[in-house]
Each structure stands twice: as structure tokens, then as C-alpha cells.
Amino acid sequence: MRLDASGKVSLDHIYTAPDPRTYFQVLRPLGYRVPQLAKPWFDKLIKEYRETERVAAPRVLDIGCSYGINAALLKYDATMDELYARYDGSAPASRAELLERDRGLSRSRSPAHPLRFTGLDASTSALAYAHEAGFLDDTVNADLEAYDPTPEQRDRLAGTDLVISTGCIGYVTERTLTRVVRAQDGRLPWMAHFVLRMFPFDPVEAALDELGYRTVRVDEVFKQRRFAGPEEQRGVLDSLAAAGVDARGLEEDGWLYAQLHLSRPHRR
């Protein structure tokens, strides 16, 4: 088992396959569920934004979107169990056959309220699949930790109404979020980030405050997935201890947990 610098097992390979089968087949035994738990919170925030800002079809930017999982759940009312069954590999299929089936999902389930999803990710193959399947309306293939967006990428980021993520914060930092906000030319999109408890959110919150945001942390905690094994659990517990986070009753019992941080502009 190879651990990354944070103590988590490295699962980089599941994000670079040409279709989502590896992603779901690796994560299913680990009980990965945070997108499903995030769904009602995102739904509520989008509804509130639509009503408050009077935007009929909000534009959502999903940072670290991989294969467009959040988009599929929110636009087409899919569930994680449905997606696990969809990509379980029980029936041999080519990438083209999977895409045609997924396009059928997007054609057959018109969202009750229109949404436009842009995915930001470093994986070209994951973005390509999600876009071709119809889960994502647009994509930005960029590493905004290291580089400013190009003019074309900036154009695709512009006009974002809401920014969401389910697990990328910690690998993605305030550098990416600041660059996303600066691409809006003065507009401040609302944000909702599910962040593993092992990753301090303070630097992100401070950077967002400088940009004009107020951040609230939801008291509830959310299961992300089971540990891949004792070695990963020990590595994460060490990281939690170093961050001063009490793991009793939570990570000590075998699951990674996330917390939700909601950021809205506090001045216009």
C-alpha cells in the first residue's frame, strides 16, 4: 500500500482511466459515499441561490470533479448505488457503449430545475468522459495550484454562480479558489466544500475572507469512506493528531470523515 504525504492511500490511478469503471470498482468496497451525503446540501444551496439571486439556471463549478459524479447526482437525480451498479463491470462493454448508455441517462432525466455544470480537474480522461456522457456542460483541464488560468480557461470559469467540492480540498488549496474567484471579474460565487477533517480549512477561510466571504462550518460530520487498511488508518490518525483533531469515536472507528464549509459573500 502506497501512502501519500497526508497519510492517505494513493488512489491516483482511478482518476486517469478512460471511463469510470475503475473508479467505482475500487471505491465501492470502501463504502465511498460523500457525494450522496453532500447531494441534499448542494440541492438546498442551489435552490437558495436560485431564489435569492433570481438565476433560473445556476452555473455550478465542481472542483476535482473526476468523472462528473456530483453533476450526475444533482442534474439527473442519480444515486451512488445506481452509479456503482452502472459501472460494476458485470457486463463487458466498450467505452463507446458505456458513453451511449450514459447519454441515455442524461436524455431520459430532464432536471426539474436547469443547471449548468463545469468541471475543473487535472485528469484529461475523466473530464473527457464526463463531458461526452453529458454529465458536464463544460470542462476546465487545469492545475490552478501551479498556474494562473489561460485566457480560454478564464472565460470558461467566468460566470460561475456556485463552487462545490467533495474531497479535493487539502490537495487543492486557497491558491486554486483564489484564482477561480479572480476569474469572475468582481463577482463572488457562493461556495460549499466538503473537507476531510485531517486537512485544516483555516488557510482557505482566511483567503476567502480577504476576498469578501464569510465562512460557516456545519456542525455535522459526514462519512467519506472506510480506510483501505490499518496502514492508511495509522497514517491518517497521525495527521489528525498533528493537526490537533480528536479522532475518538470517528476516524478511530475506521472511517474517514469530512466537514462542510459554506462560504458566501458578506459584502457586495
C-alpha positions, 0 to 999 in steps of 0.5 A: 500500500502506497501512502501519500504525504497526508497519510492517505492511500494513493488512489491516483490511478482511478482518476486517469482511466478512460471511463469510470469503471475503475473508479467505482470498482475500487471505491465501492468496497470502501463504502465511498459515499460523500457525494450522496451525503453532500447531494441534499446540501448542494440541492438546498444551496442551489435552490437558495441561490436560485431564489435569492439571486433570481438565476433560473439556471445556476452555473455550478463549478465542481472542483476535482470533479473526476468523472462528473459524479456530483453533476450526475447526482444533482442534474439527473437525480442519480444515486451512488448505488445506481452509479456503482451498479452502472459501472460494476463491470458485470457486463463487458462493454466498450467505452463507446457503449458505456458513453451511449448508455450514459447519454441515455441517462442524461436524455431520459432525466430532464432536471426539474430545475436547469443547471449548468455544470463545469468541471475543473480537474487535472485528469484529461480522461475523466473530464473527457468522459464526463463531458461526452456522457453529458454529465458536464456542460463544460470542462476546465483541464487545469492545475490552478495550484501551479498556474494562473488560468489561460485566457480560454480557461478564464472565460470558461470559469467566468460566470460561475454562480456556485463552487462545490467540492467533495474531497479535493480540498487539502490537495487543492488549496486557497491558491486554486479558489483564489484564482477561480474567484479572480476569474469572475471579474468582481463577482463572488460565487457562493461556495460549499466544500466538503473537507476531510477533517485531517486537512485544516480549512483555516488557510482557505477561510482566511483567503476567502475572507480577504476576498469578501466571504464569510465562512460557516462550518456545519456542525455535522460530520459526514462519512467519506469512506472506510480506510483501505487498511490499518496502514492508511488508518495509522497514517491518517490518525497521525495527521489528525493528531498533528493537526490537533483533531480528536479522532475518538469515536470517528476516524478511530472507528475506521472511517474517514470523515469530512466537514462542510464549509459554506462560504458566501459573500458578506459584502457586495 
